[in-house]
Amino acid sequence: MPDCPAPPRGLTRTRWAVWILLGLGTLLAWSSGRGVAADGQPSGANRYPGTQWDSVSPERAGWSADRMAEARAWASATGATAVVVVQHGAVLASWGAAAEKLELHSVRKSLLSALIGIAVAQRRINVRETLASLGIDDTPPSLTAEEKQATVVDLLEARSGVYHVALYETPGMAATRPPRGSHLPGTFWYYNNWDFNVLGTIYERAMGTSIFAAFAREIAAPIGMQDYEPGDGRYVTGPQSIHPAYPFRMSARDLARFALLYLRRGRWGARQLVPADWIDASTTAHSLTDIGSGYGYLWWTGFPDRRVPAVDVPPGGFWAEGFLGQYAFVIPSDDLVVVSLNRAGPAVTRRQAGRLLWLILSAAHAPDAGADTLPGVPTR
C-alpha cells in the first residue's frame, strides 16, 4: 500500500487524515447530482450554461424566498455592485450590474492559476524549477542567490521568501512585507504580489503569448463567457519592478462561469479544460494564512475539520478574492457558486461577504450553512 502523502505545512497528520476522508466525500458529491431539475433541464454535473445562463427561481428550487430577500437586502446594504448565485448549473439570483465588466484585482491570480495548470499539463512549465534556472531577477537591489532558489510552486503558494518591492500592491501589503532575507524560500506564507506578478512573467515567457489572449482562447471561449474579450486586461508597470501586474476586466456573470468550471473540477461538458488534479491541488490548503484560512495555488481555502471565522465556507469550499471586496465562492458540498463584485469603495469586508454566503446557504436549507459572521448586526 502506498504511503499516505505528507500533510500540508501547519496541519497535523490527524487533521490531514480527516481532510482526506472528507475530500473523498466531496468527490462523491461532485460526481452525484445527475438527473433532471425541476425545470426539466439537466441537473447537477450534467448542467452547463449555453450562450445564456439558464435561470430557476429560488422558490422553484425549494429555497426560502424570505431568506433570499434578506440576502439581497444585505448585498445592497454592503454596496456590492453585482451578485450572481448559481446552483446545479443554473442562475437562481442575479442582482445589480451582473453584465458590467469590472476590474478584477487579486481575483486575477486565480484566473492565472488555471492557465498555469494547463501549461503544466502541456509540460511547458515545471513547478519545481527555480528562479535561477528560469533567469528571473528584478530591479536593484537584485535577487540574492538564496532568493533565486525559490521554485515556481513556492510562488504559487505565496512562500517564495522574496520580499522585493512589487507593483499593484495595497498599502497594507507593503506595510506587512517582511525584510529581505528574513525567511528561506518555501518556509513562510506572506500574501506577496511579487510572487503573483512573477508568475505572470513566467507564464508569458513559457507560452509566448499574453495572459489575456491565452485566457480568451483556453478558457473564456470554451466556457462561453458572454462579455470577456482579450482586450479586457491591462499591464500595470512601474520603476519599482520589471514584473507587471495583470488585472482583468470581467463581468460577474462571466466570473460565475469560471467558478462553475472549478466546481466541475475543470470539466466543461465533454471537455476537460483544466486538469482535475491541478484543481484539487490548487484548492487544497498548503499554508495557514493570517486570517485563519488555508491557501492553495492562488486560491483561498477552508478546512475539513474547522470553519474559517471571517468567511465561514463549508468543508471543501474555496474562493477567489480581490481588493474592494470581490469574491467568487465555490461550495462543492452544495453544488453552489456565489459571486459578489464591487466596483469601488467602501470595500465589502470578508465578514460582510461571509454573512452574504451564510444567508444564501441558509436560504438553500444547506445542512452545512455554518454561522452568521456578523451576529447581532441587522441584515436589513
C-alpha positions as CSV (number, residue, x, y, z in Angstrom):
1,M,0.0,0.0,0.0
2,P,1.5,3.4,-0.9
3,D,2.4,5.8,1.9
4,C,-0.2,8.5,2.8
5,P,1.0,11.9,1.4
6,A,2.6,14.2,3.9
7,P,0.2,16.8,5.4
8,P,0.4,20.5,4.2
9,R,2.5,22.8,6.2
10,G,1.0,23.6,9.6
11,L,-1.5,20.7,9.6
12,T,-1.3,17.7,11.9
13,R,-1.4,14.2,10.4
14,T,-4.7,13.6,12.2
15,R,-6.3,16.6,10.6
16,W,-4.8,15.7,7.3
17,A,-6.4,12.2,7.5
18,V,-9.7,13.8,8.3
19,W,-9.3,16.0,5.3
20,I,-8.6,13.1,3.0
21,L,-11.8,11.3,4.2
22,L,-13.8,14.5,3.7
23,G,-12.2,15.0,0.3
24,L,-13.4,11.6,-0.8
25,G,-16.9,12.7,0.3
26,T,-16.6,15.9,-1.7
27,L,-15.5,13.9,-4.8
28,L,-18.6,11.7,-4.4
29,A,-20.7,14.9,-4.1
30,W,-19.1,16.2,-7.3
31,S,-19.9,13.1,-9.2
32,S,-23.5,12.9,-7.9
33,G,-26.4,15.2,-8.5
34,R,-27.1,14.0,-12.0
35,G,-30.6,13.8,-13.4
36,V,-33.3,16.3,-14.2
37,A,-34.1,19.6,-12.4
38,A,-37.5,21.0,-11.6
39,D,-37.5,23.0,-14.8
40,G,-36.9,19.9,-16.9
41,Q,-33.3,20.7,-17.7
42,P,-30.2,18.5,-16.9
43,S,-29.2,19.0,-13.2
44,G,-26.0,18.8,-11.2
45,A,-22.8,17.8,-13.0
46,N,-24.7,17.5,-16.3
47,R,-25.8,21.1,-16.5
48,Y,-23.8,24.0,-18.1
49,P,-24.9,27.3,-19.5
50,G,-25.1,27.8,-23.2
51,T,-24.9,31.2,-24.8
52,Q,-27.1,32.4,-22.0
53,W,-27.5,31.2,-18.4
54,D,-30.5,29.0,-17.6
55,S,-32.5,30.6,-14.7
56,V,-34.5,28.9,-12.0
57,S,-36.4,30.8,-9.3
58,P,-35.3,30.2,-5.8
59,E,-38.9,29.1,-4.9
60,R,-39.0,26.5,-7.7
61,A,-35.6,25.2,-6.4
62,G,-37.1,24.8,-2.9
63,W,-35.2,27.7,-1.4
64,S,-36.6,30.1,1.2
65,A,-37.9,33.3,-0.5
66,D,-37.7,35.2,2.7
67,R,-34.1,34.3,3.3
68,M,-33.2,35.2,-0.2
69,A,-34.9,38.6,0.2
70,E,-32.7,39.1,3.3
71,A,-29.6,38.1,1.3
72,R,-30.5,40.6,-1.4
73,A,-31.1,43.4,1.1
74,W,-27.8,42.6,2.8
75,A,-25.9,42.7,-0.5
76,S,-27.4,46.1,-1.3
77,A,-26.6,47.4,2.2
78,T,-22.9,46.4,1.8
79,G,-22.7,48.2,-1.6
80,A,-22.0,45.2,-3.7
81,T,-22.1,46.1,-7.4
82,A,-23.2,42.7,-8.6
83,V,-24.1,39.3,-7.1
84,V,-24.7,36.1,-9.1
85,V,-25.9,32.9,-7.4
86,V,-25.6,29.6,-9.3
87,Q,-26.7,26.1,-8.1
88,H,-26.8,22.9,-10.2
89,G,-25.5,25.0,-13.2
90,A,-28.4,27.4,-13.3
91,V,-28.8,31.0,-12.0
92,L,-31.0,31.4,-9.0
93,A,-30.3,35.1,-8.4
94,S,-28.7,37.9,-10.3
95,W,-28.7,41.2,-8.5
96,G,-27.2,44.5,-9.7
97,A,-24.9,45.0,-12.7
98,A,-24.1,41.4,-13.5
99,A,-23.2,42.1,-17.1
100,E,-20.9,45.1,-16.4
101,K,-17.2,44.5,-16.8
102,L,-15.4,45.5,-13.6
103,E,-11.6,45.5,-13.0
104,L,-10.7,42.3,-11.1
105,H,-7.9,42.9,-8.6
106,S,-6.5,39.9,-6.8
107,V,-9.1,37.6,-8.4
108,R,-6.8,37.8,-11.4
109,K,-4.5,35.4,-9.6
110,S,-7.0,32.6,-9.5
111,L,-7.5,33.1,-13.3
112,L,-3.8,32.7,-13.8
113,S,-3.7,29.6,-11.7
114,A,-5.9,27.9,-14.2
115,L,-3.7,28.9,-17.1
116,I,-0.6,27.6,-15.3
117,G,-2.3,24.3,-14.6
118,I,-2.9,23.9,-18.4
119,A,0.7,24.8,-19.1
120,V,2.0,22.3,-16.5
121,A,-0.1,19.6,-18.2
122,Q,1.5,20.6,-21.5
123,R,4.9,20.4,-19.9
124,R,5.6,24.0,-20.8
125,I,6.1,24.9,-17.1
126,N,7.8,22.8,-14.4
127,V,6.7,23.9,-10.9
128,R,9.9,22.6,-9.4
129,E,12.1,24.9,-11.5
130,T,13.9,27.6,-9.6
131,L,14.0,31.3,-10.3
132,A,17.7,30.9,-11.0
133,S,17.1,28.3,-13.7
134,L,14.4,30.4,-15.2
135,G,16.6,33.5,-15.3
136,I,14.3,35.6,-13.1
137,D,15.7,38.7,-11.5
138,D,14.4,42.2,-10.7
139,T,15.5,45.8,-10.3
140,P,18.3,46.6,-7.9
141,P,18.8,45.6,-5.2
142,S,18.6,42.4,-7.3
143,L,17.7,39.0,-6.0
144,T,20.3,37.1,-4.0
145,A,21.5,33.6,-4.8
146,E,19.4,32.3,-1.9
147,E,16.3,34.1,-3.1
148,K,16.8,32.6,-6.6
149,Q,16.4,29.1,-5.1
150,A,12.6,29.7,-4.8
151,T,10.6,27.5,-7.1
152,V,7.5,28.1,-9.1
153,V,5.5,26.1,-6.6
154,D,6.8,28.4,-3.8
155,L,5.4,31.3,-5.8
156,L,2.1,29.6,-6.3
157,E,1.8,29.0,-2.6
158,A,3.0,32.6,-1.7
159,R,6.0,31.2,0.1
160,S,8.9,32.4,-2.1
161,G,10.8,34.2,0.6
162,V,11.5,37.0,-1.9
163,Y,10.4,40.3,-0.4
164,H,11.3,42.7,-3.3
165,V,9.1,45.7,-3.8
166,A,6.1,44.7,-6.0
167,L,3.7,46.6,-8.3
168,Y,0.0,46.9,-7.7
169,E,0.1,46.1,-4.0
170,T,-2.1,47.7,-1.4
171,P,-0.7,49.8,1.4
172,G,-1.4,47.0,3.8
173,M,0.6,44.5,1.8
174,A,3.5,46.9,1.7
175,A,3.3,47.6,5.4
176,T,3.4,43.9,6.3
177,R,6.1,42.9,3.8
178,P,8.9,41.1,5.7
179,P,12.5,42.3,5.4
180,R,14.6,40.9,2.6
181,G,16.4,37.7,3.6
182,S,14.2,37.1,6.7
183,H,12.8,33.8,5.5
184,L,14.1,31.0,3.3
185,P,12.2,30.0,0.2
186,G,9.3,27.7,1.0
187,T,9.3,28.3,4.8
188,F,6.9,31.2,5.3
189,W,3.5,32.4,3.9
190,Y,3.1,36.0,3.1
191,Y,0.5,37.3,0.6
192,N,3.1,38.6,-1.8
193,N,2.3,40.5,-5.1
194,W,5.9,39.9,-6.1
195,D,5.2,36.2,-6.3
196,F,2.0,36.6,-8.2
197,N,3.4,39.1,-10.7
198,V,6.5,37.0,-11.4
199,L,4.2,34.0,-12.1
200,G,2.7,36.1,-14.9
201,T,6.2,36.8,-16.3
202,I,7.0,33.0,-16.1
203,Y,3.8,32.1,-17.9
204,E,4.1,34.6,-20.7
205,R,7.8,33.6,-21.3
206,A,6.9,29.9,-21.4
207,M,3.9,30.3,-23.6
208,G,5.0,33.2,-25.9
209,T,1.6,34.9,-25.6
210,S,-0.2,37.4,-23.3
211,I,-2.1,36.2,-20.3
212,F,-5.3,37.9,-21.6
213,A,-5.2,36.3,-25.1
214,A,-4.4,32.9,-23.6
215,F,-7.3,33.2,-21.2
216,A,-9.6,34.0,-24.0
217,R,-8.5,31.0,-26.1
218,E,-8.1,28.4,-23.3
219,I,-10.9,29.3,-21.0
220,A,-13.3,32.2,-21.9
221,A,-14.2,30.9,-25.4
222,P,-14.7,27.2,-24.4
223,I,-16.9,28.0,-21.5
224,G,-18.9,30.6,-23.4
225,M,-18.1,33.8,-21.5
226,Q,-20.6,36.4,-22.7
227,D,-18.6,39.6,-22.1
228,Y,-14.9,38.9,-21.8
229,E,-12.6,39.8,-24.7
230,P,-8.7,39.6,-25.0
231,G,-8.6,43.4,-24.7
232,D,-10.2,43.3,-21.3
233,G,-6.9,43.3,-19.5
234,R,-4.0,45.7,-18.8
235,Y,-0.5,45.6,-17.5
236,V,0.5,47.7,-14.5
237,T,4.1,48.7,-14.9
238,G,6.5,51.0,-12.9
239,P,10.1,51.6,-11.9
240,Q,9.9,49.5,-8.7
241,S,9.9,46.2,-10.5
242,I,10.2,44.7,-14.0
243,H,7.4,42.3,-13.4
244,P,4.0,43.9,-14.3
245,A,0.7,43.1,-12.6
246,Y,-2.1,41.9,-15.0
247,P,-5.6,43.0,-13.8
248,F,-8.6,41.7,-15.9
249,R,-11.9,43.3,-16.6
250,M,-14.7,40.8,-16.2
251,S,-18.5,40.7,-15.5
252,A,-19.9,38.9,-12.5
253,R,-21.8,36.5,-14.8
254,D,-18.6,35.6,-16.7
255,L,-16.7,35.1,-13.4
256,A,-19.6,32.8,-12.3
257,R,-18.8,30.6,-15.4
258,F,-15.2,30.4,-14.3
259,A,-16.2,29.5,-10.8
260,L,-18.6,26.8,-12.2
261,L,-15.6,25.4,-14.2
262,Y,-13.8,24.9,-10.9
263,L,-16.9,23.5,-9.2
264,R,-16.9,20.9,-12.1
265,R,-13.2,20.2,-11.4
266,G,-12.1,21.7,-14.8
267,R,-14.6,20.0,-17.0
268,W,-17.0,21.8,-19.3
269,G,-19.4,19.5,-20.9
270,A,-17.3,16.8,-22.7
271,R,-14.0,18.7,-22.4
272,Q,-11.5,18.7,-19.6
273,L,-10.2,22.2,-19.9
274,V,-8.1,22.4,-16.7
275,P,-6.6,19.2,-15.3
276,A,-8.7,17.9,-12.4
277,D,-5.7,17.0,-10.3
278,W,-4.4,20.6,-10.7
279,I,-7.7,22.0,-9.4
280,D,-7.6,19.6,-6.5
281,A,-4.1,20.7,-5.6
282,S,-4.9,24.4,-6.2
283,T,-7.9,24.4,-3.9
284,T,-6.2,22.3,-1.0
285,A,-4.6,24.3,1.7
286,H,-0.8,24.2,1.6
287,S,-0.4,27.0,4.2
288,L,-2.3,28.6,7.1
289,T,-2.9,32.3,6.5
290,D,-3.1,35.4,8.6
291,I,-6.9,35.3,8.5
292,G,-7.1,31.7,9.7
293,S,-7.9,30.2,6.3
294,G,-5.9,28.0,4.0
295,Y,-4.1,29.0,0.9
296,G,-3.6,26.7,-2.1
297,Y,-2.2,27.7,-5.6
298,L,-3.6,31.3,-5.8
299,W,-6.9,30.2,-4.2
300,W,-8.1,30.8,-0.6
301,T,-9.5,27.6,1.0
302,G,-11.4,26.4,4.0
303,F,-10.6,23.3,6.1
304,P,-12.2,19.9,6.6
305,D,-12.2,20.0,10.4
306,R,-12.9,23.6,11.3
307,R,-14.5,26.7,9.9
308,V,-12.9,30.0,8.9
309,P,-14.3,32.7,11.3
310,A,-14.3,35.5,8.8
311,V,-15.6,33.6,5.8
312,D,-17.4,30.5,7.1
313,V,-17.2,28.3,4.0
314,P,-18.4,24.7,4.4
315,P,-15.8,21.9,4.3
316,G,-14.3,21.6,0.9
317,G,-15.2,25.2,-0.1
318,F,-12.7,27.7,-1.6
319,W,-12.8,31.1,-3.1
320,A,-11.0,33.8,-5.1
321,E,-10.8,37.2,-3.5
322,G,-9.8,40.7,-4.5
323,F,-9.4,44.3,-3.3
324,L,-12.6,46.3,-2.6
325,G,-14.5,43.1,-1.7
326,Q,-14.5,40.9,-4.8
327,Y,-15.3,37.3,-4.2
328,A,-16.1,34.1,-6.1
329,F,-17.1,31.3,-3.7
330,V,-17.2,27.7,-4.8
331,I,-19.1,25.3,-2.5
332,P,-18.9,21.7,-3.8
333,S,-20.9,20.2,-1.0
334,D,-24.0,22.3,-2.1
335,D,-23.1,22.4,-5.8
336,L,-23.1,26.2,-5.4
337,V,-21.3,29.2,-6.8
338,V,-21.7,32.7,-5.3
339,V,-20.0,35.7,-7.0
340,S,-20.0,39.2,-5.4
341,L,-18.2,42.0,-7.1
342,N,-17.6,45.6,-6.1
343,R,-16.7,48.5,-8.4
344,A,-15.5,51.0,-5.8
345,G,-15.1,51.7,-2.1
346,P,-16.1,51.3,0.6
347,A,-14.9,47.7,0.4
348,V,-17.1,44.8,1.2
349,T,-15.3,43.1,4.1
350,R,-14.7,39.4,4.5
351,R,-17.2,39.2,7.3
352,Q,-19.8,41.1,5.3
353,A,-19.2,38.7,2.4
354,G,-19.3,35.8,4.8
355,R,-22.7,36.9,6.1
356,L,-24.0,37.0,2.5
357,L,-22.8,33.5,1.9
358,W,-24.4,32.3,5.2
359,L,-27.7,33.9,4.2
360,I,-27.6,32.2,0.8
361,L,-26.7,28.8,2.2
362,S,-29.5,29.2,4.8
363,A,-31.9,30.1,2.0
364,A,-30.9,26.9,0.3
365,H,-31.6,24.9,3.5
366,A,-27.9,23.7,3.4
367,P,-27.1,21.5,6.3
368,D,-23.6,23.0,6.4
369,A,-24.6,26.7,6.3
370,G,-22.4,27.4,9.3
371,A,-22.8,30.5,11.5
372,D,-23.5,34.2,10.9
373,T,-20.2,36.0,10.7
374,L,-21.8,39.2,12.0
375,P,-24.1,38.1,14.8
376,G,-26.2,40.9,16.3
377,V,-25.9,43.2,13.2
378,P,-29.3,43.6,11.4
379,T,-29.4,42.1,7.9
380,R,-31.7,44.8,6.5
